[in-house]
């Protein structure tokens, strides 16, 4: 098998893990593997968050509203 991972669970997470184990008959390891796969399938591909609906700006910079370098000092008088 693969790498061993140790995790600290709060009381609520531990109770949920126990409940799911009893309900499904799966081991803690299998439940965690399936949980990681499920989370990975809905989180999309990793990378920088993108702003939806970007338009062309007069400056010609497509990242004008999302690049912190362009926003330095903005709003300061």
Secondary structure as GFF3:
##gff-version 3
##sequence-region A 1 77
A	DSSP	alpha_helix	11	24	.	.	.	ID=ss1
A	DSSP	alpha_helix	28	42	.	.	.	ID=ss2
###
